[in-house]
Amino acid sequence: MDFVDRILTCTACGGEFIFTAGEQLFFLDKQFKNDPKRCKPCKSRRGAQVASATPGGSPAAAGISRTETRTECSECGISTTVPFKPTQGRPVLCRQCYKNKMTASPTAAQPITAPAAETAAVAAEFVSPASSAPAAAHRQPPQSDLTAADVSMAI
């Protein structure tokens, strides 16, 4: 399909603007059905007006509806509204259950610590190749530039 630049009329200002072949290809790729109605300056002006009319700048606050679905909470069973379409087989939580779950789960920022003696024993086993245990003969020490002193300093 060959695209040719077309001249369209802006519905906001009444001026003419060019709908280029590249823009037409983009509209085809995005599967847009309609041609643009406004020229670029009017489109950007309208976008600025909508953004300034909304506190916080969100489209939902401007009166533009977003998808909301009524469903039941997987934890407590109460009826709730969620701002997305739930996926089959995935749990949906109400606001309170979601907050409870987020406060109950451990944060990733907290390090997991092991007892110092256990960590030192494991580190010493891999750092010193001389071991009398037959099972240790099959183990390969990890490829690293660390020495026993570096491992003991890390503990």
N, C-alpha and C positions, 0 to 999 in steps of 0.2 A: 504494500500500500504506500503510495507516494504522498507525502505531505507537502503542501504549499502554504506559504504565509498568507493569512487571511486578515482582512480588516473587519473589526467588530466595533459596535457602538456601546459605550459605557452607560449603564442604567443610572448611575449616580450623577455624573456630570454631563452626559450627553456627547462627550467627545469621542473621537475614534482612536482606537489603539490596535496594534498589530498582534495577532495570535500567531506566533512563529511556528515553523515546522517542528523545531525542537520541543516547544511547549506542547504541541499536539501529540508528539511521540510520548512525552512524559505523561500526558493525560491518558493515553492509550495503555501505557504500562501500569498505571495506577487504577485502571479500569473505571475512570471517571466517565459518566454518561453525558454530562452537559458541558458546553463551552463556558469559559469564564464570562461573568456579567459585568465586572468592573475592571477599570484600568488599574495598573499597579499603584499609582498615587492614591486613588480612591480606596483601593483595597487596604493599603497600609493605614490610611486615615481611619477607616471603619474599624480595623483591628485595634487601633489605639483608643478609639472611643469605647469599644466594648471592654477593653482591659481597664480603662480608667473608671468606668461606671461600676465595676465590681470591686467590693472591698476584698483585698487579698489577691485580686487578679485571677481568681479561679473561674473557669467557665460555668461551673455549677452555681456559683453565686450570681452569675449574670442571668440566670433563668434558663440556661441551656441544660436540658435534662441529661442525666447520665443513667446508665443501666442500673437498676436496683431490683433485687430479687427477694421475695419473701420465702423464707425457709425456716427449718427448725434447727436449733443448736444441737450439735452432736453430743455435747456433754450433759447439759441440763434439760434439753427438750423443749425450751420455750420458743415461741415464734419470734423471729427476728428478721430484720431487713439488712441485706449485705449489698455493697456497691459493685458486685461482680456477679457473673453467672457461675454458679458452683459446678465443679467438675465431678463426674460420676466416680464414686469410690473415695473421694477426699473428704475429710471431716470439715464441717463448717461450724465456727464458734461464734457465740454472741459476744458483745463487747466485754461483758463482765468475765466470762470464761476465758477470753483471749488475754485480758489483763492478768488474771490469776495464773494462767499458764506461763506468761512472759516473766512474771515476778518469781515463779517457782523454779524456772529453769536456770542452771548455772550460767554465768557469763563466760564468754570465751577469753576475757582478759585475765581471769584468774589462772595462774599456772597450777599444773598438777604436780604435786611434790611426792617423792618417795622417801622412805627412811634413809638417812645418810649412810648407815652401815650397809644396807642392801645395795645402794647405788655404787658405793666404793667397791664392794665385792664383785659386782658385775663388770665395772670398769677395769678392775685389776685383772680379771680373767681374760679380757680381750687385749689389754695392753701388753701383759707379759706372756710371751709365747711359750715359756717353759712351764708346763703343767704336767703333773704325774697322772691325772685321771685319764683313762682310756677314751672316754666320750669327748674329752676336750681335744684329743689329737685330731679329730675329724673337723673341728671348727676352724674356720679361717678368720684371722683377725681382720677387722674392717680396714679398708684402704683409707688411711687418714694420716695427716701430718702431726697429729696430737701425740704427746708423750705422756707418761704417767704423771709427771708434774702438772701438765695442763689439765688432766682429768681431775686430779685432786684439788686443783684451784677452782674448778667449776663446781665442785661439790661444796 
